[in-house]
Amino acid sequence: KGLPIVPTKILDSNSRLDESKQTQFHSEFYTDTPSDYILKPINFGEKGNAVRKLSSFKTEKEFRKFTDETKPLIIQPYLPEIEISGENSLAFLGKEFSHSVNKYNGDFLINWTKENPTSYKIHSPTKEEIDISKKVLNVWPYKLGYSRIDLIYHDGKPFVSEVEVVNPSLYVENILEIVPAFT
């Protein structure tokens, strides 16, 4: 649909570790050779559950065990900017913009943990971020109550990393400036 999304492929269930490291992505928006890859379960990757860097696997046996236990999986290029500037999450009520939050903790898994707490800050989205998010919502095939569009920057350009429409967190509990508007 002409949207700048983080390139994504379904990982073949018979893929080997060395083959996976050679995955190529070609799109009109993304032209790099990845320094690493991210594996995510298709069915449930919420809060970073079973999300791993491909480089974290040291042996084929370890890789096979993981892929067998968590398939089906998607594979995406690792975008190092997430560890530098985090992810911008834009919340929408229907198709109307509500608020935006930047999530950051210096890791590629930006969900809060006791060991690696995430900072949540109000984010003033750019016109480009709003436009991309509204394009996503306008092509979405179903009526939306509320949703969240997550964006990661790469080479100075925003990419849609996730569209959350099933019980999305809007992070109102994390930002004191937002809470009064929802109480």
DRENTOR-804825 format. One record per residue (C-alpha): x, y, z; residue in one letter; chain. Coordinates in steps of 0.2 Angstrom, whole numbers, plus 5000, padded with zeros to 4 digits. Example, Ala and Ser with C-alpha at 12.3 -4.5 7.8 and 13.67 -1.06 7.14 Angstrom:
# DRENTOR-804825
+------+------+------+------+-----+
!    x !    y !    z ! type ! mol !
+------+------+------+------+-----+
! 5062 ! 4978 ! 5039 !    a !   A !
! 5068 ! 4995 ! 5036 !    s !   A !
+------+------+------+------+-----+
//
This chain:
# DRENTOR-804825
+------+------+------+------+-----+
!    x !    y !    z ! type ! mol !
+------+------+------+------+-----+
! 5000 ! 5000 ! 5000 !    k !   A !
! 5015 ! 5011 ! 4999 !    g !   A !
! 5018 ! 5013 ! 5017 !    l !   A !
! 5035 ! 5013 ! 5025 !    p !   A !
! 5035 ! 4998 ! 5036 !    i !   A !
! 5050 ! 4988 ! 5043 !    v !   A !
! 5053 ! 4975 ! 5030 !    p !   A !
! 5046 ! 4959 ! 5036 !    t !   A !
! 5046 ! 4941 ! 5030 !    k !   A !
! 5039 ! 4925 ! 5037 !    i !   A !
! 5053 ! 4914 ! 5042 !    l !   A !
! 5053 ! 4897 ! 5033 !    d !   A !
! 5050 ! 4884 ! 5047 !    s !   A !
! 5065 ! 4874 ! 5040 !    n !   A !
! 5077 ! 4888 ! 5039 !    s !   A !
! 5094 ! 4886 ! 5046 !    r !   A !
! 5104 ! 4898 ! 5056 !    l !   A !
! 5117 ! 4902 ! 5043 !    d !   A !
! 5103 ! 4904 ! 5029 !    e !   A !
! 5093 ! 4916 ! 5040 !    s !   A !
! 5108 ! 4927 ! 5042 !    k !   A !
! 5108 ! 4929 ! 5023 !    q !   A !
! 5090 ! 4935 ! 5022 !    t !   A !
! 5088 ! 4950 ! 5010 !    q !   A !
! 5075 ! 4964 ! 5011 !    f !   A !
! 5071 ! 4975 ! 4996 !    h !   A !
! 5058 ! 4988 ! 4997 !    s !   A !
! 5056 ! 5006 ! 4990 !    e !   A !
! 5060 ! 5012 ! 5008 !    f !   A !
! 5073 ! 5001 ! 5015 !    y !   A !
! 5089 ! 4997 ! 5005 !    t !   A !
! 5102 ! 4992 ! 5018 !    d !   A !
! 5110 ! 4976 ! 5022 !    t !   A !
! 5106 ! 4972 ! 5040 !    p !   A !
! 5119 ! 4971 ! 5053 !    s !   A !
! 5108 ! 4959 ! 5062 !    d !   A !
! 5090 ! 4952 ! 5062 !    y !   A !
! 5075 ! 4951 ! 5074 !    i !   A !
! 5064 ! 4936 ! 5076 !    l !   A !
! 5047 ! 4938 ! 5082 !    k !   A !
! 5033 ! 4925 ! 5085 !    p !   A !
! 5018 ! 4929 ! 5074 !    i !   A !
! 5005 ! 4923 ! 5086 !    n !   A !
! 5011 ! 4932 ! 5102 !    f !   A !
! 5026 ! 4943 ! 5103 !    g !   A !
! 5018 ! 4955 ! 5116 !    e !   A !
! 5030 ! 4964 ! 5128 !    k !   A !
! 5045 ! 4956 ! 5119 !    g !   A !
! 5039 ! 4939 ! 5123 !    n !   A !
! 5051 ! 4927 ! 5113 !    a !   A !
! 5058 ! 4941 ! 5103 !    v !   A !
! 5076 ! 4938 ! 5099 !    r !   A !
! 5091 ! 4945 ! 5089 !    k !   A !
! 5097 ! 4932 ! 5077 !    l !   A !
! 5115 ! 4935 ! 5083 !    s !   A !
! 5110 ! 4929 ! 5100 !    s !   A !
! 5110 ! 4911 ! 5094 !    f !   A !
! 5127 ! 4903 ! 5095 !    k !   A !
! 5123 ! 4885 ! 5088 !    t !   A !
! 5111 ! 4878 ! 5075 !    e !   A !
! 5104 ! 4867 ! 5089 !    k !   A !
! 5099 ! 4882 ! 5100 !    e !   A !
! 5092 ! 4890 ! 5085 !    f !   A !
! 5082 ! 4875 ! 5080 !    r !   A !
! 5075 ! 4873 ! 5097 !    k !   A !
! 5069 ! 4891 ! 5098 !    f !   A !
! 5061 ! 4890 ! 5080 !    t !   A !
! 5053 ! 4874 ! 5084 !    d !   A !
! 5045 ! 4880 ! 5100 !    e !   A !
! 5040 ! 4897 ! 5094 !    t !   A !
! 5035 ! 4895 ! 5076 !    k !   A !
! 5028 ! 4903 ! 5065 !    p !   A !
! 5040 ! 4917 ! 5066 !    l !   A !
! 5044 ! 4933 ! 5056 !    i !   A !
! 5061 ! 4940 ! 5053 !    i !   A !
! 5065 ! 4958 ! 5051 !    q !   A !
! 5081 ! 4968 ! 5049 !    p !   A !
! 5087 ! 4975 ! 5065 !    y !   A !
! 5086 ! 4994 ! 5066 !    l !   A !
! 5100 ! 5000 ! 5078 !    p !   A !
! 5091 ! 5017 ! 5080 !    e !   A !
! 5079 ! 5009 ! 5092 !    i !   A !
! 5093 ! 5008 ! 5105 !    e !   A !
! 5098 ! 5026 ! 5102 !    i !   A !
! 5081 ! 5035 ! 5101 !    s !   A !
! 5068 ! 5022 ! 5105 !    g !   A !
! 5051 ! 5020 ! 5097 !    e !   A !
! 5037 ! 5033 ! 5095 !    n !   A !
! 5019 ! 5027 ! 5099 !    s !   A !
! 5005 ! 5037 ! 5092 !    l !   A !
! 4988 ! 5033 ! 5100 !    a !   A !
! 4972 ! 5035 ! 5090 !    f !   A !
! 4953 ! 5035 ! 5095 !    l !   A !
! 4945 ! 5030 ! 5080 !    g !   A !
! 4955 ! 5039 ! 5066 !    k !   A !
! 4958 ! 5054 ! 5077 !    e !   A !
! 4975 ! 5057 ! 5085 !    f !   A !
! 4975 ! 5057 ! 5104 !    s !   A !
! 4993 ! 5058 ! 5110 !    h !   A !
! 5010 ! 5051 ! 5107 !    s !   A !
! 5023 ! 5044 ! 5118 !    v !   A !
! 5042 ! 5040 ! 5115 !    n !   A !
! 5048 ! 5024 ! 5124 !    k !   A !
! 5066 ! 5022 ! 5127 !    y !   A !
! 5078 ! 5011 ! 5137 !    n !   A !
! 5094 ! 5009 ! 5127 !    g !   A !
! 5089 ! 4991 ! 5121 !    d !   A !
! 5080 ! 4984 ! 5106 !    f !   A !
! 5067 ! 4977 ! 5118 !    l !   A !
! 5059 ! 4993 ! 5124 !    i !   A !
! 5046 ! 4986 ! 5136 !    n !   A !
! 5049 ! 4990 ! 5154 !    w !   A !
! 5057 ! 4977 ! 5165 !    t !   A !
! 5064 ! 4979 ! 5183 !    k !   A !
! 5082 ! 4976 ! 5176 !    e !   A !
! 5080 ! 4988 ! 5161 !    n !   A !
! 5067 ! 5001 ! 5165 !    p !   A !
! 5059 ! 5011 ! 5151 !    t !   A !
! 5057 ! 5029 ! 5150 !    s !   A !
! 5040 ! 5036 ! 5143 !    y !   A !
! 5040 ! 5054 ! 5138 !    k !   A !
! 5026 ! 5064 ! 5129 !    i !   A !
! 5031 ! 5065 ! 5111 !    h !   A !
! 5026 ! 5078 ! 5099 !    s !   A !
! 5024 ! 5069 ! 5082 !    p !   A !
! 5030 ! 5076 ! 5066 !    t !   A !
! 5017 ! 5079 ! 5052 !    k !   A !
! 5026 ! 5064 ! 5043 !    e !   A !
! 5022 ! 5053 ! 5058 !    e !   A !
! 5004 ! 5058 ! 5058 !    i !   A !
! 5002 ! 5056 ! 5040 !    d !   A !
! 5010 ! 5039 ! 5039 !    i !   A !
! 4999 ! 5034 ! 5054 !    s !   A !
! 4983 ! 5040 ! 5046 !    k !   A !
! 4987 ! 5031 ! 5030 !    k !   A !
! 4989 ! 5015 ! 5040 !    v !   A !
! 4972 ! 5018 ! 5048 !    l !   A !
! 4964 ! 5023 ! 5031 !    n !   A !
! 4969 ! 5006 ! 5023 !    v !   A !
! 4964 ! 4996 ! 5038 !    w !   A !
! 4951 ! 4984 ! 5033 !    p !   A !
! 4940 ! 4984 ! 5049 !    y !   A !
! 4932 ! 4998 ! 5060 !    k !   A !
! 4944 ! 5003 ! 5074 !    l !   A !
! 4939 ! 5009 ! 5091 !    g !   A !
! 4956 ! 5013 ! 5097 !    y !   A !
! 4974 ! 5009 ! 5091 !    s !   A !
! 4992 ! 5012 ! 5092 !    r !   A !
! 5005 ! 5015 ! 5078 !    i !   A !
! 5023 ! 5012 ! 5083 !    d !   A !
! 5036 ! 5020 ! 5073 !    l !   A !
! 5055 ! 5017 ! 5073 !    i !   A !
! 5067 ! 5029 ! 5063 !    y !   A !
! 5081 ! 5022 ! 5051 !    h !   A !
! 5092 ! 5033 ! 5041 !    d !   A !
! 5081 ! 5048 ! 5047 !    g !   A !
! 5065 ! 5041 ! 5041 !    k !   A !
! 5050 ! 5034 ! 5051 !    p !   A !
! 5045 ! 5016 ! 5048 !    f !   A !
! 5030 ! 5007 ! 5055 !    v !   A !
! 5036 ! 4994 ! 5066 !    s !   A !
! 5019 ! 4988 ! 5073 !    e !   A !
! 5000 ! 4992 ! 5072 !    v !   A !
! 4992 ! 4987 ! 5088 !    e !   A !
! 4973 ! 4986 ! 5087 !    v !   A !
! 4969 ! 4972 ! 5099 !    v !   A !
! 4970 ! 4979 ! 5116 !    n !   A !
! 4984 ! 4991 ! 5113 !    p !   A !
! 4992 ! 5000 ! 5128 !    s !   A !
! 4991 ! 5018 ! 5125 !    l !   A !
! 5003 ! 5022 ! 5140 !    y !   A !
! 4992 ! 5034 ! 5148 !    v !   A !
! 4997 ! 5026 ! 5165 !    e !   A !
! 5015 ! 5030 ! 5161 !    n !   A !
! 5014 ! 5049 ! 5157 !    i !   A !
! 5007 ! 5060 ! 5171 !    l !   A !
! 5003 ! 5074 ! 5159 !    e !   A !
! 4991 ! 5063 ! 5150 !    i !   A !
! 4982 ! 5055 ! 5164 !    v !   A !
! 4971 ! 5070 ! 5168 !    p !   A !
! 4964 ! 5070 ! 5151 !    a !   A !
! 4958 ! 5052 ! 5153 !    f !   A !
! 4951 ! 5054 ! 5171 !    t !   A !
+------+------+------+------+-----+
//
